[in-house]
């Protein structure tokens, strides 16, 4: 698919009014002549990248992510700043940013593309400019469409890691990489679009050894996962365009270790800019993570790209700017490209810490885990997190309780260790390196779908022993006041799309109830397997085609529902690639996708029937406007049609 076709396909995702509003929004930002434009969260960053495909000119200025707010206040001096949030739901995040920039004594404004008029708390924050006012459902639909658009153009929905530019590669060249005996390729879901592919490459021991030889054998003690993700756009049958994202994830590590590693790395630079501006532990952890990931990417390219490709693969400087700002990016690129950093040889010695997420025990309650569909169980964790943290926070804030402990829900997450141990206990397997890699891929899928968001957390608040403030001490002359025993770790919280699948379950229930009412069918007798499958096929087919359902249709997607054809007609199938998703399993009623909507009971030797097990409520069941009415009318129409059949 060429660039013109891609542009057209992306433009078809959004309606003309939305595209026009995005253009107006971008132009208004540009008219402010800001020095720095801070984009809140990864979706805003990707949305601005999407402007290139929508024919929208990006505003001029230094465009960065909100990671920049972890830098020293010196970075913002004498700069005009605009903070941009694509979707304002409640306002807690923007309130904190406003307070921080006010303390920095910065000249700033806050712009929001759209606000959730159902949940926005005006006493928390009032932006200087708002483009659109949406209902909760309209805002959710906008988020879903944005994530779909990112998938169409093979755009990585992430920050914190290096991303190469797009490079042309033949189908044969790519297949040779996939066939390498030094890699384990995993093909991942890419929504319902046929114009791209998504792979994660797990590295076998030979490549891992090369990586540790390059960065230093001591890093083995703190590296959790090494992998390379490949985002592929299909140009035609024989040609692709590919971008790589090498990823090195760190284990939970103490602040002292982070600082020691950071100062070791910057000792190879003559610039003092790193020490002056990169003052928080989270920023320093990202700095180390980025260096390791670039090193991994260089090894991957050297080993699996031909000479022509090696010369063209470049890590985009815009990704460094997103995280660290333009001033630091210049020196960081120089440090990375000169290859002057020697392998770290000092012993990294500390006691492992695994008590990160006790406060999330309730999130794991009642989650059923089956080896054949663990991705949906991963998604259910974040759906539960949304239900148990996000929705109560909105309620408390609407009631005027601005001191609720839930206001910190967006900066707290569940550790990778906690999630991994939960699934190992459920599946009764050991937490081996291979299993960790599989679980990290499941989280990648959740991240790609907007169901979860990766963040960096710490196990307790920093209390400056000199200032006695619950923040990191940013006074560069007070290094001794920082608590070096605090543990920092990668964690995951719910995304804004964490509840969308429950909307489909609610609509399916609405459809079936209306069918029974109009047909006179006695639900107490249960549904015959064939009848229920046929009704569900009709419901999903009509719903997806008319876009009142949000269901992925893709035969490589383990979270998808597809239509299969057998002797008795059409049935619904869920895909299960690799050992955790067997290809032949199609008893979709037992899947977590349905959230136990039905229970299966044996009524004779070889006959089963399905009975309603729960009644989904509207609460949290986000659906498109008019979808409930449409599902009910559809159910009645089918019920009446069958009633009059001979």
C-alpha positions, 0 to 999 in steps of 0.5 A: 500500500503506497503513501496515498492509499495509507493517507486515504485509509487513515482519513476514512477512520475519522469523519470530516468534522473531526479532521477539520477540528484537528486542523483547527486545533493544530493551527491554533497551537501554531498561532501561539508561537510557543517554544516548547509544546508538551504533549500529554501521554503517548496517544497525543504524541502518536496523534501528532505523528498522524497529522502527516497522514491527515494532511494537517501541518504540525505546529512549529516549536519543540514538540516533546512528551510529558516526560520532559517535566521530570527535567530540572526547571532550568530547561524551561527558563525564558521559554513559552510553553503550551501543554497539549492534552488530546483527551481531558477526562477528569483533569487530575493530571493537568492539575498536577502539571499546572502546579509543577509549571507554576512552581517552575515559574514558567509562562505556559498555557493549557490546550485540550483537543476534547474534554469529557463533559460527563466527567470533567471537573472544572474546579480542578483545571480549566484549559486556556483553549478547548476544541471539542466537548464530547460525551464519555462515549464520544470521547471513548470512540475518538480514542478507539478510532485513534488507536485503529489509525495508529495500527493502519500506519504501523505506528508504535503506540509507545514512548521511552524506547528508540524507534528507527525510521521506515526502511524499504525491505523486500518480502524475501529479505524479511522472511530471511530474518523471520527464518533465522535460527538465532531468533524466535519470531512471534506474529502479533495482532494488528486489528482488522487491517491487511496492510501491515504486519507486527512481529516481536523477535525474541533473541536466542542465547547467541544474540543475547551474549553479543548484547551483554558483551557490548554493554557489560556482563554486569547488566545481566543482574538487572535486565528483565526482558530483551526483544525487538519489535518490528512494525511492517507496512505492506507496500505490495506483494513483494515489498515492505516498509519496516521500522524497528523498536528494540526494547530492554526492560529493567528489573526493579532496582534501587535508586543507588544502582540507577544513579551509579549506572547513570553517572558511569554512562555520562562519564563518557561525555564531555558535556555537563548537560546530563548532570545539570538537567537529568535530576530525577531517578525516573529520568535517569532510569529512562536514560539507562533503558534507552542506551541499552535499547539502542545498543540492542538495536545496533546488534540486531541490525548488524546481524540481521540486516544486509549491508544496504539496510544497515546504512539506512536504519537510523534511530529517529532523533525525535524519539530522544527529543520526546523524552529528554528534550532538544538540548539533551538529544544533541549530546545524547545522540553524540554519546550513542553514535561515537560508541565510546562507552565501555562495557560496565564491569562493576558488580551490580549487587542488591537484594531483589525486592518483590513486594510491589503491588499488594494494594492491587490484590482485589484487581486479581479477584475472580479472574479465570485463566486458561492456557488457551487464551491468556491475552483476554485474562491479561485484558481483564486485569486492566478492565478490573483496574478501570472498574475498581480504581478509575470509576470510583475516582470519577465518582468521588471527584464528582462528589467533591472529594478532591483528597481521595487517595484514588486521585493517584490512580494514574501514577500507580500500577501493577508490577510485571513481577506481580502479574507474572506470578499471578499467571504462573500460579493460575497456570501452575507453571514456573516463571522461567525466562521464556515464560517472562518473555511470553507474558511481556508479549501479552502486555505488548498486545494490551498496550497496543490496544490501549487497554494498559499503559506502562509507567515507572513506579517506586515502592514508597514515597521519597522523603527528602531528609533535608527538605522533608518534602514528599518529592525528590530533592531537586537541589543539586547541592543536596545529593546526600538527602536522597533515599538510595534504598527506594526501589524503582520498577516498571508497572502497568495501569489501566488505559482509557480503553480498558472497559470497551469489551464489556460494552459488546457483552452488554449489547449481546445480552440486550440483543438476545433479550429482545429476540426472546421477548419478540419470539416468545422464547422461554430463556429458562429452557436455555439456548440450544448450541446451534441456535445461540451460535447462529444468533451470535454470528448474525449479531456480530456480523451486523454489528461490525459491519455497521460499526456499533460494535467494537470487535477485532476481526483478524485471523491472526489476532488471539483476541479476535472473534471471526466467522468460520463455516462448517457443515452446519453453517457459520460459527464464531471462532476465536484464534489461538496461535502458538501453544497458548492459543490452539488453532482448533479451539472454537467453543467461544462460549467459554471464553473470557470475552463473554465475561461468563455471560452464559453457563454451559449445562449438560442436559443429556448424554451428548447435549448441552444447553446455554443459560444466562449466567449474569445480567450485564449492566450499563455501568461501565459498558461503554457503547456507541451512541444509539448502539443499545437501541440498535441491538434491541431493534435487531433482536426484535427483528430476528425474533419476529422473523423466526416466529413466522417461519414455517 
